[in-house]
Amino acid sequence: TLSRASWLMVFVGIFVVGFVLLRDKRILSVYIVFMSVLVVYLAGFAMVHSNILSITEKPTQSLAERIYEGVSIKAHQQSYEGYGRIFFIVNTPRVVVASAPLFGVGPGNYGGGVAAALSNTNVYDRLHLPFGIQNHYGQIDNSWFSIWGEYGTLGLLFWCSVFVMIIKFCLVNIRRRQDDFLYALSLGIMGATVGIVVAGFFGPYFEFRSLMFYYWLVVGVMFLYHKNLNYLKDRV
């Protein structure tokens, strides 16, 4: 896949689990080699192309073009003027959150799949904003800012606390290591959680049906397994 957010999830997740938690220096070595090769490749590309800050999205792109597009001034300008993600990164706090800072504009009214599916333009019209990406899709390509707009700052803090609680619970299971299956499951969920939290800034990942179904399913399995494990130990 050429999805930068997907690759970012993979690299962040593996780094957190492999190096930060397991202290495996081999992971760090692999990352250093990979980053060195990537830097040389990108530097070489920049030396033979004079327009790296003007690269924009197109149907076929090389790896270097895909990466440079993420920091391209022209691409950001095009995203803003064409009502892309950059437009809503700027205007969600400036307009939407400013209109309802604590509790937001309400669920299903802004930025997410519900507003898109129901063609609910009420908030967009009231605040004089385009109807999502390209004034057509209803969603704003950023899960965190969608939550911030719909649920306000208090709702955003609540959502952050949910992921913090999951991470803390994983850390408890990893440090205690009272069961091998729970230990392995907690490591995986830890990596997935950090990856999903990061990816939420780059698209509507919190609403991806397959991704989030399996994520919340395995989180539920972890909590249930932990509960049953402690119950059986108490019985013994």
Accessible surface in RSA format (square Angstrom, percent):
REM  Atomic radii and reference values for relative SASA: ProtOr
REM  Chains: A
REM  Algorithm: Lee & Richards
REM  Probe-radius: 1.40
REM  Slices: 20
REM RES _ NUM      All-atoms   Total-Side   Main-Chain    Non-polar    All polar
REM                ABS   REL    ABS   REL    ABS   REL    ABS   REL    ABS   REL
RES THR A   1   116.22  82.7  55.68  56.4  60.54 144.3  59.35  79.7  56.87  86.0
RES LEU A   2    96.32  53.6  87.03  62.3   9.29  23.3  89.26  62.7   7.06  19.0
RES SER A   3    31.49  26.6  25.01  33.4   6.49  14.9  24.73  52.7   6.77   9.5
RES ARG A   4    81.42  34.2  73.01  37.2   8.41  20.0  45.76  62.5  35.66  21.6
RES ALA A   5     7.64   7.0   3.61   5.6   4.04   9.2   4.58   6.5   3.06   8.1
RES SER A   6    34.95  29.5  32.82  43.8   2.13   4.9  16.73  35.6  18.22  25.5
RES TRP A   7   119.96  48.1 119.39  57.8   0.56   1.3 113.77  60.7   6.18  10.0
RES LEU A   8    65.62  36.5  63.15  45.2   2.47   6.2  64.97  45.6   0.65   1.7
RES MET A   9    33.57  17.4  29.31  19.4   4.26  10.1  25.25  21.5   8.33  11.0
RES VAL A  10    70.48  46.4  63.33  57.3   7.14  17.2  70.29  61.1   0.19   0.5
RES PHE A  11    61.51  30.8  61.10  37.8   0.41   1.1  61.31  37.2   0.21   0.6
RES VAL A  12    36.02  23.7  32.75  29.6   3.27   7.9  35.99  31.3   0.03   0.1
RES GLY A  13     7.88   9.7   0.00   N/A   7.88   9.7   7.62  20.9   0.26   0.6
RES ILE A  14    82.44  46.9  77.81  58.0   4.63  11.2  81.63  58.8   0.81   2.2
RES PHE A  15    65.09  32.6  65.09  40.3   0.00   0.0  65.09  39.5   0.00   0.0
RES VAL A  16    22.00  14.5  22.00  19.9   0.00   0.0  22.00  19.1   0.00   0.0
RES VAL A  17    28.27  18.6  28.27  25.6   0.00   0.0  28.27  24.6   0.00   0.0
RES GLY A  18     7.10   8.8   0.00   N/A   7.10   8.8   6.75  18.5   0.35   0.8
RES PHE A  19    49.27  24.6  49.27  30.5   0.00   0.0  49.27  29.9   0.00   0.0
RES VAL A  20    65.25  42.9  60.52  54.8   4.74  11.4  61.27  53.2   3.98  10.8
RES LEU A  21    40.02  22.3  17.41  12.5  22.61  56.8  18.75  13.2  21.26  57.2
RES LEU A  22    79.81  44.4  55.68  39.8  24.12  60.6  59.23  41.6  20.57  55.4
RES ARG A  23   172.78  72.5 157.56  80.3  15.22  36.2  58.15  79.5 114.63  69.5
RES ASP A  24    34.72  24.3  28.59  28.5   6.13  14.5  13.31  31.3  21.41  21.3
RES LYS A  25   160.81  78.5 156.73  96.2   4.08   9.7  99.65  89.7  61.16  65.2
RES ARG A  26   178.97  75.1 176.20  89.8   2.77   6.6  80.75 110.4  98.21  59.5
RES ILE A  27    41.69  23.7  41.69  31.1   0.00   0.0  41.69  30.0   0.00   0.0
RES LEU A  28    60.10  33.5  60.10  43.0   0.00   0.0  60.10  42.2   0.00   0.0
RES SER A  29    59.91  50.6  56.41  75.3   3.50   8.1  31.54  67.2  28.36  39.7
RES VAL A  30    96.20  63.3  92.65  83.9   3.55   8.5  95.54  83.0   0.66   1.8
RES TYR A  31    36.70  17.1  35.83  20.4   0.88   2.3  36.64  27.5   0.07   0.1
RES ILE A  32    99.22  56.5  95.39  71.1   3.83   9.2  98.80  71.1   0.42   1.2
RES VAL A  33    95.64  62.9  93.28  84.5   2.35   5.7  95.64  83.1   0.00   0.0
RES PHE A  34    83.18  41.6  78.63  48.7   4.55  11.8  82.68  50.1   0.50   1.4
RES MET A  35    93.18  48.3  93.06  61.6   0.12   0.3  78.13  66.4  15.05  19.9
RES SER A  36    57.45  48.5  49.72  66.4   7.73  17.8  36.05  76.8  21.40  30.0
RES VAL A  37    95.84  63.1  92.13  83.4   3.71   8.9  95.12  82.6   0.73   2.0
RES LEU A  38    30.33  16.9  27.99  20.0   2.33   5.9  30.21  21.2   0.12   0.3
RES VAL A  39    88.55  58.3  86.89  78.7   1.65   4.0  87.94  76.4   0.60   1.6
RES VAL A  40   108.83  71.6 104.33  94.4   4.50  10.8 106.57  92.6   2.25   6.1
RES TYR A  41    89.51  41.8  79.55  45.3   9.97  25.9  75.19  56.5  14.32  17.7
RES LEU A  42    26.47  14.7  26.47  18.9   0.00   0.0  26.47  18.6   0.00   0.0
RES ALA A  43    47.63  43.8  40.62  62.7   7.02  16.0  46.88  66.0   0.75   2.0
RES GLY A  44    31.97  39.4   0.00   N/A  31.97  39.4  29.26  80.3   2.71   6.1
RES PHE A  45    25.78  12.9  20.02  12.4   5.76  15.0  23.92  14.5   1.86   5.3
RES ALA A  46    31.42  28.9  19.08  29.4  12.35  28.1  19.30  27.2  12.13  32.1
RES MET A  47   165.45  85.7 125.48  83.0  39.97  95.2 107.62  91.5  57.83  76.6
RES VAL A  48   114.68  75.5  80.21  72.6  34.47  83.1  88.65  77.0  26.03  70.6
RES HIS A  49    72.28  39.5  65.33  45.4   6.95  17.8  43.98  45.3  28.30  32.9
RES SER A  50   123.93 104.7  79.52 106.1  44.41 102.3  55.35 117.9  68.58  96.1
RES ASN A  51    79.22  54.6  74.55  72.0   4.67  11.2  28.04  67.5  51.18  49.5
RES ILE A  52    38.07  21.7  37.85  28.2   0.22   0.5  37.85  27.3   0.22   0.6
RES LEU A  53    90.95  50.7  87.58  62.7   3.36   8.5  87.58  61.5   3.36   9.1
RES SER A  54    61.74  52.2  50.95  68.0  10.79  24.9  17.53  37.3  44.21  61.9
RES ILE A  55    14.23   8.1  10.34   7.7   3.89   9.4  14.23  10.2   0.00   0.0
RES THR A  56    35.15  25.0  30.05  30.5   5.10  12.2   3.66   4.9  31.49  47.6
RES GLU A  57   116.89  67.1  96.27  72.8  20.61  49.1  22.03  42.6  94.86  77.4
RES LYS A  58    97.53  47.6  86.30  53.0  11.22  26.7  49.35  44.4  48.18  51.3
RES PRO A  59   142.25 103.7  99.33  90.5  42.92 156.0 113.10  93.4  29.15 181.2
RES THR A  60   111.90  79.6 104.37 105.8   7.53  17.9  79.30 106.5  32.60  49.3
RES GLN A  61    25.93  14.5   5.43   4.0  20.50  48.8   4.28   9.1  21.66  16.4
RES SER A  62    47.63  40.2  33.82  45.1  13.81  31.8  44.20  94.1   3.43   4.8
RES LEU A  63    93.58  52.1  87.28  62.4   6.29  15.8  87.29  61.3   6.29  16.9
RES ALA A  64     0.00   0.0   0.00   0.0   0.00   0.0   0.00   0.0   0.00   0.0
RES GLU A  65    30.53  17.5  30.53  23.1   0.00   0.0   1.66   3.2  28.87  23.6
RES ARG A  66    40.99  17.2  40.99  20.9   0.00   0.0   5.07   6.9  35.92  21.8
RES ILE A  67    52.04  29.6  47.74  35.6   4.30  10.4  49.09  35.4   2.95   8.0
RES TYR A  68    28.71  13.4  28.71  16.3   0.00   0.0  19.51  14.7   9.20  11.3
RES GLU A  69    14.98   8.6  13.02   9.8   1.97   4.7   0.26   0.5  14.72  12.0
RES GLY A  70    33.12  40.8   0.00   N/A  33.12  40.8  19.31  53.0  13.81  30.9
RES VAL A  71    92.47  60.8  81.82  74.1  10.65  25.7  83.19  72.3   9.28  25.2
RES SER A  72     0.00   0.0   0.00   0.0   0.00   0.0   0.00   0.0   0.00   0.0
RES ILE A  73   116.18  66.1 114.54  85.3   1.65   4.0 115.67  83.3   0.52   1.4
RES LYS A  74    97.94  47.8  96.10  59.0   1.83   4.4  47.73  43.0  50.20  53.5
RES ALA A  75    11.18  10.3   6.66  10.3   4.53  10.3   7.15  10.1   4.03  10.7
RES HIS A  76    72.38  39.6  71.53  49.7   0.85   2.2  45.75  47.1  26.63  31.0
RES GLN A  77    86.70  48.5  78.65  57.5   8.05  19.2  28.44  60.5  58.27  44.2
RES GLN A  78    92.55  51.8  85.67  62.6   6.88  16.4  35.02  74.5  57.53  43.6
RES SER A  79    28.71  24.3  19.55  26.1   9.16  21.1  24.47  52.1   4.25   5.9
RES TYR A  80    80.77  37.7  80.15  45.6   0.63   1.6  55.32  41.6  25.45  31.4
RES GLU A  81   116.41  66.8  91.20  69.0  25.21  60.0  41.79  80.8  74.62  60.9
RES GLY A  82    39.60  48.8   0.00   N/A  39.60  48.8  31.87  87.5   7.74  17.3
RES TYR A  83    84.81  39.6  84.81  48.3   0.00   0.0  36.98  27.8  47.83  59.0
RES GLY A  84    12.62  15.6   0.00   N/A  12.62  15.6  12.62  34.6   0.00   0.0
RES ARG A  85    63.15  26.5  59.85  30.5   3.30   7.9   7.96  10.9  55.20  33.5
RES ILE A  86    46.08  26.2  46.08  34.3   0.00   0.0  46.08  33.2   0.00   0.0
RES PHE A  87    21.19  10.6  21.19  13.1   0.00   0.0  21.19  12.9   0.00   0.0
RES PHE A  88     0.93   0.5   0.81   0.5   0.12   0.3   0.93   0.6   0.00   0.0
RES ILE A  89    60.84  34.6  57.39  42.8   3.45   8.3  57.44  41.4   3.40   9.2
RES VAL A  90    66.56  43.8  57.43  52.0   9.13  22.0  62.92  54.7   3.64   9.9
RES ASN A  91     2.29   1.6   2.29   2.2   0.00   0.0   0.17   0.4   2.13   2.1
RES THR A  92     0.00   0.0   0.00   0.0   0.00   0.0   0.00   0.0   0.00   0.0
RES PRO A  93    45.57  33.2  36.48  33.3   9.08  33.0  36.72  30.3   8.85  55.0
RES ARG A  94   157.44  66.1 135.79  69.2  21.65  51.5  65.52  89.5  91.92  55.7
RES VAL A  95    30.29  19.9  24.64  22.3   5.65  13.6  27.77  24.1   2.51   6.8
RES VAL A  96     0.32   0.2   0.00   0.0   0.32   0.8   0.00   0.0   0.32   0.9
RES VAL A  97    11.71   7.7  11.08  10.0   0.63   1.5  11.71  10.2   0.00   0.0
RES ALA A  98    67.42  62.0  36.13  55.8  31.29  71.2  45.87  64.6  21.56  57.1
RES SER A  99    53.58  45.3  12.89  17.2  40.69  93.7  23.73  50.5  29.84  41.8
RES ALA A 100    25.44  23.4  19.17  29.6   6.27  14.3  25.24  35.5   0.20   0.5
RES PRO A 101    71.18  51.9  71.12  64.8   0.06   0.2  71.12  58.7   0.06   0.4
RES LEU A 102    97.09  54.1  96.04  68.7   1.05   2.6  96.04  67.4   1.05   2.8
RES PHE A 103   148.45  74.3 136.64  84.6  11.81  30.7 137.19  83.2  11.26  32.2
RES GLY A 104    13.80  17.0   0.00   N/A  13.80  17.0   0.52   1.4  13.28  29.7
RES VAL A 105    22.14  14.6   0.67   0.6  21.48  51.8   7.88   6.8  14.26  38.7
RES GLY A 106    16.00  19.7   0.00   N/A  16.00  19.7  15.96  43.8   0.04   0.1
RES PRO A 107    92.66  67.5  76.43  69.7  16.23  59.0  76.61  63.3  16.05  99.8
RES GLY A 108    10.20  12.6   0.00   N/A  10.20  12.6   5.70  15.6   4.49  10.1
RES ASN A 109    34.18  23.6  34.09  32.9   0.09   0.2   0.41   1.0  33.76  32.6
RES TYR A 110     0.15   0.1   0.15   0.1   0.00   0.0   0.00   0.0   0.15   0.2
RES GLY A 111     2.25   2.8   0.00   N/A   2.25   2.8   0.00   0.0   2.25   5.0
RES GLY A 112     4.07   5.0   0.00   N/A   4.07   5.0   4.07  11.2   0.00   0.0
RES GLY A 113    30.62  37.8   0.00   N/A  30.62  37.8  27.02  74.2   3.60   8.1
RES VAL A 114    78.70  51.8  75.43  68.3   3.27   7.9  78.16  67.9   0.54   1.5
RES ALA A 115     0.04   0.0   0.00   0.0   0.04   0.1   0.00   0.0   0.04   0.1
RES ALA A 116    29.73  27.3  16.42  25.3  13.31  30.3  16.78  23.6  12.95  34.3
RES ALA A 117    87.15  80.1  47.04  72.6  40.11  91.2  59.13  83.3  28.03  74.2
RES LEU A 118   126.88  70.7 101.97  72.9  24.91  62.6 106.55  74.8  20.33  54.7
RES SER A 119    77.83  65.8  63.79  85.1  14.04  32.3  31.26  66.6  46.57  65.2
RES ASN A 120    28.04  19.3  22.20  21.5   5.84  14.1  11.70  28.1  16.34  15.8
RES THR A 121    45.03  32.0  43.51  44.1   1.52   3.6  24.75  33.2  20.28  30.7
RES ASN A 122   106.84  73.7  99.53  96.2   7.31  17.6  25.25  60.8  81.59  78.9
RES VAL A 123     7.74   5.1   7.64   6.9   0.10   0.3   7.69   6.7   0.05   0.1
RES TYR A 124     1.44   0.7   1.27   0.7   0.17   0.4   1.27   1.0   0.17   0.2
RES ASP A 125    90.25  63.2  76.35  76.0  13.90  32.9  33.13  78.0  57.12  57.0
RES ARG A 126   142.90  60.0 119.68  61.0  23.22  55.3  75.09 102.6  67.81  41.1
RES LEU A 127    27.22  15.2  16.69  11.9  10.53  26.5  19.38  13.6   7.85  21.1
RES HIS A 128   165.19  90.3 133.84  93.0  31.35  80.2  98.77 101.8  66.42  77.3
RES LEU A 129    18.39  10.2   6.62   4.7  11.76  29.6   8.51   6.0   9.88  26.6
RES PRO A 130    16.33  11.9   9.41   8.6   6.93  25.2  15.49  12.8   0.85   5.3
RES PHE A 131    29.08  14.5  28.18  17.5   0.89   2.3  28.18  17.1   0.89   2.6
RES GLY A 132     0.00   0.0   0.00   N/A   0.00   0.0   0.00   0.0   0.00   0.0
RES ILE A 133    20.71  11.8  20.71  15.4   0.00   0.0  20.71  14.9   0.00   0.0
RES GLN A 134   113.26  63.3  95.67  69.9  17.60  41.9  23.67  50.4  89.59  67.9
RES ASN A 135    83.35  57.5  67.61  65.3  15.74  37.9   6.57  15.8  76.77  74.2
RES HIS A 136   124.93  68.3 111.82  77.7  13.11  33.5  63.89  65.8  61.04  71.0
RES TYR A 137   115.15  53.8 105.12  59.8  10.03  26.1  66.76  50.2  48.39  59.7
RES GLY A 138     0.00   0.0   0.00   N/A   0.00   0.0   0.00   0.0   0.00   0.0
RES GLN A 139    38.97  21.8  38.97  28.5   0.00   0.0  15.46  32.9  23.51  17.8
RES ILE A 140     0.05   0.0   0.05   0.0   0.00   0.0   0.05   0.0   0.00   0.0
RES ASP A 141    35.52  24.9  35.31  35.1   0.21   0.5   0.90   2.1  34.61  34.5
RES ASN A 142     3.48   2.4   2.18   2.1   1.30   3.1   1.30   3.1   2.18   2.1
RES SER A 143     6.37   5.4   2.10   2.8   4.27   9.8   5.63  12.0   0.73   1.0
RES TRP A 144    14.57   5.8  14.17   6.9   0.41   1.0  14.21   7.6   0.36   0.6
RES PHE A 145    32.15  16.1  32.15  19.9   0.00   0.0  32.15  19.5   0.00   0.0
RES SER A 146     9.33   7.9   9.33  12.5   0.00   0.0   4.52   9.6   4.81   6.7
RES ILE A 147    15.04   8.6  14.90  11.1   0.14   0.3  15.04  10.8   0.00   0.0
RES TRP A 148    56.73  22.8  56.58  27.4   0.15   0.4  56.58  30.2   0.15   0.2
RES GLY A 149     0.31   0.4   0.00   N/A   0.31   0.4   0.01   0.0   0.30   0.7
RES GLU A 150    15.35   8.8  14.95  11.3   0.41   1.0   0.00   0.0  15.35  12.5
RES TYR A 151    82.48  38.5  77.18  43.9   5.30  13.8  45.83  34.4  36.65  45.2
RES GLY A 152     0.00   0.0   0.00   N/A   0.00   0.0   0.00   0.0   0.00   0.0
RES THR A 153    47.56  33.8  47.56  48.2   0.00   0.0  39.70  53.3   7.86  11.9
RES LEU A 154    83.95  46.8  78.26  56.0   5.69  14.3  78.55  55.2   5.40  14.5
RES GLY A 155    14.17  17.5   0.00   N/A  14.17  17.5  13.20  36.2   0.97   2.2
RES LEU A 156    32.87  18.3  32.87  23.5   0.00   0.0  32.87  23.1   0.00   0.0
RES LEU A 157   107.28  59.7 102.07  73.0   5.21  13.1 102.07  71.7   5.21  14.0
RES PHE A 158   130.70  65.4 125.23  77.6   5.47  14.2 129.97  78.8   0.73   2.1
RES TRP A 159    72.73  29.2  72.73  35.2   0.00   0.0  65.06  34.7   7.67  12.4
RES CYS A 160    47.98  36.3  45.87  51.2   2.11   5.0  19.57  49.6  28.42  30.6
RES SER A 161    56.23  47.5  48.51  64.7   7.73  17.8  43.89  93.5  12.34  17.3
RES VAL A 162    29.44  19.4  27.40  24.8   2.04   4.9  29.44  25.6   0.00   0.0
RES PHE A 163     5.28   2.6   5.28   3.3   0.00   0.0   5.28   3.2   0.00   0.0
RES VAL A 164    79.27  52.2  78.80  71.3   0.47   1.1  79.27  68.9   0.00   0.0
RES MET A 165   105.27  54.5 101.81  67.4   3.46   8.2  65.01  55.3  40.26  53.3
RES ILE A 166     2.25   1.3   2.25   1.7   0.00   0.0   2.25   1.6   0.00   0.0
RES ILE A 167    40.73  23.2  40.70  30.3   0.03   0.1  40.73  29.3   0.00   0.0
RES LYS A 168   128.66  62.8 127.26  78.1   1.40   3.3  70.39  63.4  58.27  62.1
RES PHE A 169    40.05  20.0  36.37  22.5   3.67   9.6  39.42  23.9   0.63   1.8
RES CYS A 170     0.00   0.0   0.00   0.0   0.00   0.0   0.00   0.0   0.00   0.0
RES LEU A 171    35.72  19.9  35.72  25.6   0.00   0.0  35.72  25.1   0.00   0.0
RES VAL A 172    55.28  36.4  53.29  48.2   1.99   4.8  55.28  48.0   0.00   0.0
RES ASN A 173     1.24   0.9   0.00   0.0   1.24   3.0   0.01   0.0   1.23   1.2
RES ILE A 174    19.68  11.2  13.62  10.1   6.06  14.6  13.62   9.8   6.06  16.4
RES ARG A 175   187.95  78.9 152.34  77.7  35.60  84.8  63.24  86.4 124.70  75.6
RES ARG A 176   160.48  67.4 132.03  67.3  28.46  67.8  44.08  60.2 116.40  70.5
RES ARG A 177   135.69  57.0 116.21  59.2  19.48  46.4  33.78  46.2 101.91  61.8
RES GLN A 178    54.06  30.2  22.84  16.7  31.21  74.3  20.61  43.9  33.45  25.4
RES ASP A 179    32.83  23.0  25.88  25.8   6.95  16.4   6.32  14.9  26.51  26.4
RES ASP A 180   106.81  74.8  99.05  98.6   7.76  18.3  36.41  85.7  70.40  70.2
RES PHE A 181   105.60  52.8  97.40  60.3   8.20  21.3 103.18  62.6   2.43   6.9
RES LEU A 182     1.20   0.7   1.20   0.9   0.00   0.0   1.20   0.8   0.00   0.0
RES TYR A 183    31.09  14.5  30.68  17.5   0.41   1.1  17.39  13.1  13.70  16.9
RES ALA A 184    59.69  54.9  50.24  77.5   9.45  21.5  51.65  72.7   8.04  21.3
RES LEU A 185    31.65  17.6  26.05  18.6   5.60  14.1  30.62  21.5   1.03   2.8
RES SER A 186     0.00   0.0   0.00   0.0   0.00   0.0   0.00   0.0   0.00   0.0
RES LEU A 187    19.38  10.8  19.38  13.9   0.00   0.0  19.38  13.6   0.00   0.0
RES GLY A 188    45.72  56.4   0.00   N/A  45.72  56.4  38.85 106.6   6.86  15.4
RES ILE A 189     4.17   2.4   3.08   2.3   1.09   2.6   3.76   2.7   0.40   1.1
RES MET A 190    12.82   6.6  12.82   8.5   0.00   0.0  12.82  10.9   0.00   0.0
RES GLY A 191     6.95   8.6   0.00   N/A   6.95   8.6   5.99  16.4   0.96   2.1
RES ALA A 192    40.72  37.4  29.06  44.9  11.65  26.5  38.57  54.3   2.15   5.7
RES THR A 193     0.00   0.0   0.00   0.0   0.00   0.0   0.00   0.0   0.00   0.0
RES VAL A 194    27.55  18.1  26.30  23.8   1.25   3.0  27.55  23.9   0.00   0.0
RES GLY A 195     1.13   1.4   0.00   N/A   1.13   1.4   1.13   3.1   0.00   0.0
RES ILE A 196     2.01   1.1   2.01   1.5   0.00   0.0   2.01   1.5   0.00   0.0
RES VAL A 197    37.79  24.9  37.79  34.2   0.00   0.0  37.79  32.8   0.00   0.0
RES VAL A 198    39.65  26.1  38.82  35.1   0.83   2.0  39.65  34.5   0.00   0.0
RES ALA A 199     0.02   0.0   0.00   0.0   0.02   0.1   0.02   0.0   0.00   0.0
RES GLY A 200     0.00   0.0   0.00   N/A   0.00   0.0   0.00   0.0   0.00   0.0
RES PHE A 201    91.73  45.9  89.28  55.3   2.45   6.4  89.28  54.1   2.45   7.0
RES PHE A 202    85.04  42.5  79.15  49.0   5.89  15.3  79.15  48.0   5.89  16.9
RES GLY A 203     2.24   2.8   0.00   N/A   2.24   2.8   2.24   6.1   0.00   0.0
RES PRO A 204    25.37  18.5  25.05  22.8   0.33   1.2  25.34  20.9   0.03   0.2
RES TYR A 205    23.13  10.8  23.13  13.2   0.00   0.0   8.55   6.4  14.57  18.0
RES PHE A 206    25.50  12.8  11.46   7.1  14.05  36.5  11.46   6.9  14.05  40.2
RES GLU A 207    77.24  44.3  59.25  44.8  17.99  42.8  44.16  85.4  33.08  27.0
RES PHE A 208    85.91  43.0  81.60  50.5   4.31  11.2  85.89  52.1   0.02   0.0
RES ARG A 209   213.67  89.7 198.39 101.1  15.28  36.4  84.18 115.0 129.49  78.5
RES SER A 210    78.16  66.1  69.29  92.5   8.87  20.4  44.24  94.2  33.92  47.5
RES LEU A 211    54.55  30.4  46.04  32.9   8.51  21.4  53.45  37.5   1.10   3.0
RES MET A 212    13.46   7.0  13.20   8.7   0.26   0.6  13.46  11.4   0.00   0.0
RES PHE A 213   123.56  61.8 112.36  69.6  11.21  29.2 120.81  73.2   2.75   7.9
RES TYR A 214   134.93  63.0 134.70  76.6   0.23   0.6  88.16  66.2  46.77  57.7
RES TYR A 215     8.05   3.8   3.20   1.8   4.86  12.6   7.51   5.6   0.54   0.7
RES TRP A 216    92.29  37.0  84.17  40.7   8.12  19.1  72.29  38.5  19.99  32.4
RES LEU A 217    88.09  49.1  80.46  57.6   7.63  19.2  86.87  61.0   1.22   3.3
RES VAL A 218    52.50  34.5  52.50  47.5   0.00   0.0  52.50  45.6   0.00   0.0
RES VAL A 219     9.15   6.0   9.15   8.3   0.00   0.0   9.15   7.9   0.00   0.0
RES GLY A 220    36.71  45.3   0.00   N/A  36.71  45.3  32.86  90.2   3.85   8.6
RES VAL A 221    61.63  40.6  59.25  53.6   2.38   5.7  60.46  52.5   1.17   3.2
RES MET A 222     0.00   0.0   0.00   0.0   0.00   0.0   0.00   0.0   0.00   0.0
RES PHE A 223    65.40  32.7  61.07  37.8   4.33  11.3  61.30  37.2   4.10  11.7
RES LEU A 224   104.48  58.2 100.94  72.2   3.54   8.9 104.07  73.1   0.41   1.1
RES TYR A 225    71.13  33.2  67.81  38.6   3.32   8.6  50.83  38.2  20.30  25.0
RES HIS A 226    26.44  14.5  26.44  18.4   0.00   0.0  18.96  19.5   7.48   8.7
RES LYS A 227   142.18  69.4 135.98  83.4   6.20  14.8  84.35  75.9  57.84  61.6
RES ASN A 228    68.66  47.3  68.66  66.3   0.00   0.0  17.35  41.8  51.31  49.6
RES LEU A 229    26.45  14.7  24.30  17.4   2.15   5.4  25.80  18.1   0.65   1.7
RES ASN A 230    48.79  33.6  48.02  46.4   0.77   1.9  22.84  55.0  25.95  25.1
RES TYR A 231   120.40  56.2 116.74  66.4   3.66   9.5  93.67  70.4  26.73  33.0
RES LEU A 232   106.82  59.5 106.50  76.2   0.32   0.8 106.64  74.9   0.17   0.5
RES LYS A 233   103.85  50.7  87.26  53.5  16.58  39.5  71.72  64.6  32.12  34.2
RES ASP A 234   122.52  85.8  89.67  89.2  32.85  77.7  31.90  75.1  90.62  90.4
RES ARG A 235   170.14  71.4 137.57  70.1  32.57  77.6  43.00  58.8 127.14  77.1
RES VAL A 236   162.33 106.8 105.83  95.8  56.50 136.2 124.00 107.7  38.33 104.0
END  Absolute sums over single chains surface
CHAIN  1 A    13659.3      11773.4       1885.8       9422.3       4237.0
END  Absolute sums over all chains
TOTAL         13659.3      11773.4       1885.8       9422.3       4237.0
